[in-house]
Amino acid sequence: MKAPKIIISEIDLERLERLLESLPANAFPGRAALEAELDRADIVPAAQMPANVVTMNSEVKFRVSSSNDTFCLRLVYPKDATGEGTISILAPVGSALLGLSQGDQIEWPGPGGTMVKVCIEEIVYQPERSGDFHR
């Protein structure tokens, strides 16, 4: 499966790069995959972010193809990952969601090395779409 195009805001990129720099090299297993996603992303100013793209602090409804389970979670930084309705950007599926557009699918390494296919069904809330550029 070819990886879909991803779009990340300048603000999210800057914050994620700072986060990655602050963590030890082996802090989480998906580090290399997240860094590769950041490297291949189209970067845009937050004010120009398309409304159908998953950004940090977006609430996104997505389906995991292997189980056909549907989830609605807010993509957050580790400090905000409460477990209740949130998913950390450092979790494998969290990293996979960032920058995808509604309707996109991506295969991503999951727990235990298995590949997980994720499909974006709806962007329920996006801070940029709401004019909130400070989250």
C-alpha positions in Angstrom: 0.0 0.0 0.0 1.4 3.4 -1.0 1.5 5.9 1.9 -0.9 8.7 1.4 0.2 12.3 1.2 0.3 14.0 4.7 0.1 17.6 5.7 1.4 19.0 9.0 1.2 22.6 10.3 4.4 24.5 11.0 3.3 24.8 14.6 2.8 21.0 15.0 6.1 20.3 13.3 8.0 22.6 15.6 6.4 21.2 18.7 6.9 17.6 17.6 10.6 18.2 16.8 11.1 19.8 20.2 9.3 16.8 21.8 11.5 14.3 19.9 14.7 16.2 20.8 13.8 16.1 24.5 13.4 12.3 24.5 16.1 9.6 24.7 16.7 7.9 21.4 15.0 4.7 22.5 12.1 6.3 24.4 9.4 4.7 22.3 9.5 2.0 19.5 7.9 4.0 16.8 10.3 6.9 16.9 11.9 6.2 13.5 8.5 5.9 11.8 7.3 9.2 13.3 10.5 11.0 12.2 10.1 9.5 8.7 6.5 10.8 8.5 7.6 14.3 9.6 10.3 14.3 7.0 7.9 13.4 4.1 5.1 15.7 5.2 4.0 18.8 3.3 4.3 21.6 5.8 1.8 24.5 5.8 1.1 27.5 8.0 -1.6 26.6 10.6 -4.0 29.2 9.2 -3.8 27.4 5.8 -4.4 23.9 7.1 -7.2 22.1 5.2 -10.2 21.4 7.4 -10.2 17.6 6.6 -6.7 16.9 7.9 -5.8 15.3 11.3 -3.6 17.8 13.3 -2.5 17.7 16.9 -5.4 18.0 19.3 -7.9 16.9 16.5 -10.6 14.6 17.4 -10.8 11.9 14.8 -13.0 9.0 14.0 -11.1 6.1 12.5 -11.4 2.4 11.7 -8.8 -0.3 12.2 -9.3 -2.6 9.3 -8.0 -5.8 10.9 -10.7 -5.7 13.6 -13.2 -3.4 11.9 -13.3 -1.5 15.3 -14.1 2.2 15.1 -12.6 4.7 17.5 -13.1 8.4 18.1 -10.1 9.8 19.9 -8.2 13.1 20.3 -4.6 13.0 19.1 -2.5 14.6 21.8 1.0 15.2 23.1 2.1 12.6 25.8 1.5 15.0 28.7 -2.2 15.3 27.7 -2.7 11.5 27.1 -5.2 10.7 29.9 -6.3 7.5 28.3 -9.9 8.7 28.4 -10.8 9.6 24.8 -7.1 10.4 23.9 -4.3 8.8 22.0 -0.7 10.0 22.3 1.3 10.9 19.2 3.9 8.5 20.5 1.5 5.5 20.3 1.8 3.6 17.0 -1.7 4.5 15.8 -1.3 8.1 17.0 1.7 8.5 14.8 -0.2 7.0 11.9 -3.1 9.4 12.2 -1.1 12.7 12.1 -1.4 14.5 8.7 -3.9 12.1 7.1 -7.0 13.4 5.4 -10.6 12.2 5.7 -10.9 9.0 3.6 -7.2 8.2 3.7 -5.8 4.8 4.7 -2.4 3.9 5.9 -0.6 0.7 7.1 1.4 1.2 10.2 3.6 -1.0 12.5 1.4 -2.0 15.5 2.2 -3.7 18.7 4.3 -6.8 18.3 5.4 -5.9 14.8 2.1 -6.6 13.1 0.9 -4.2 10.5 -2.3 -2.2 11.2 -4.4 -0.6 8.5 -6.1 2.6 9.7 -8.8 4.4 7.7 -9.8 8.0 8.6 -13.6 8.3 8.6 -14.2 11.8 10.0 -12.4 14.8 11.5 -14.9 15.5 14.3 -12.9 18.5 15.6 -9.8 20.2 14.3 -8.3 23.2 16.3 -7.2 25.0 13.1 -10.7 24.7 11.6 -12.0 26.3 14.8 -9.5 29.2 14.7 -7.6 27.8 17.7 -3.9 28.0 16.8 -2.5 27.8 20.3 -3.4 24.2 21.3 
